[in-house]
């Protein structure tokens, strides 16, 4: 089996579960460390000809992270493309199992069972807190409706205030975000790299949580540690 992954979290999942199956991955596929495969460009602009030159049996992709024209071009060239849809934590477990089986995994990996158990064992999160969750600035963009990261936070007791917005990642002026008076501002380190010196200053007087973007937005082996890592960061939020 020769697999090319166009999704960083799926790259990690396949690499640790089916060693040797991956022959190509995107430039943004940073895990596992030291992954030695051909790089095929970005998630939004993969080099289709480079992917084809690897003669993959399967390309794994995601309906949000990858563009339909690129996936259509691969299919037109005769390549099988498996496209995932992941907007909730339970959906992540289902799709991961499907991808790994398609990539030749002999059985369901232990890390996937342990991750699912970690999320199933979460205590009831009370009291709940409200949040805004910027993912970009210049312009400011936040989590909106129907997102995986939003579901992750909801399961940890944090309800983001734009979950009912018509858009999935709306652009909202920072003045409006401040005026919403959330209990907490959640600032991940990807896709925009928010830091202690870049982000919190936009929300004076509001508690800010700097969180690991991989734990918040990736669906793969990081799911096992995500409840602990994110929970600690949310509890440590300060003004």
Buried (B, 14 or more C-beta within 10 A) or exposed (E): BBBBBBBBBBBBBBBBBBEEBBBBBBEBBBBEEEBEBBBBBBBEEBBBEBBBEBEBBBBBBBEBBBBEEBBEBBEEEEBEBBBBEBBBBBBBBEBBBEBBEBBBBEEBBEBBEEBBEBBEEEEEBEEEBEBBBBBEBEEBBBBBBBBBBBBBBBBBBBBBBBBEBEEBBBEBEBEEBBEBEBBBBBBBBBEBEBEEEEBBEBBEEBBBBBBBBBBBBBBBBBBBBBBEBBBEBBEEBEE
